[in-house]
Structures are given as structure tokens and as C-alpha cells.
């Protein structure tokens, strides 16, 4: 039996911690589209292009812009495509999630 690579172990942990797994294009850093939430330098808006995991009651998230509260913005730029693993945070007119892992 072969051992898992460090990268696959990391992704397995992220999947275990996440209630959202999706990919999309980062549209802005330091921005938020959440009502009543002041933008923070660790926030990013992301245009969702594909959803692997999300609460069903939120409906189809493809094509929607959501706010992600990042652990760090190091190496992340507006316009990049990313796979995001996240936990629930803010529900309202728009959705906000907290990153547990990101693959650029």
C-alpha cells in the first residue's frame, strides 16, 4: 500500500473541515459583498464556477459571487482561479465563508 503525499493529506483534512468546496475566479481582494460586514484585507470576493460541496438549502451557487474570509492573502491575486475549502460564516442576501484551505 502506498503512502499518501503531503498534498493529498492536506486536502483530505480540508475536506473533513469544510462545509463548502468550490472553485472560481477571485474577483477582488480586500472586498466584501455582505450587508453589514465591513470589508477586511483578508476578505476576497469569488465568482463561483463549480461546486463540489455546499449546503443544499442555498441552491445553485454557480455564477454567484460570495465573500471568502481568507487565512492569508500571500500569493493570492485578483483574477486567479482557485479551489476553496471553507466553513459556513454568513448567510443573507449574499453568502460569506471562512477558508480552511485553498489551492491556487
Secondary structure, 3 states (H helix, E strand, C coil): CCCCCHHHHHHHHHHHHCCEEEEEEEEEECCCCCCCCCCCCCEEEEEEEEEEECCHHHCCCCCCEEEEECCCCCCCCCCCEEEEEEEEEECCCCCEEEEEEEEC
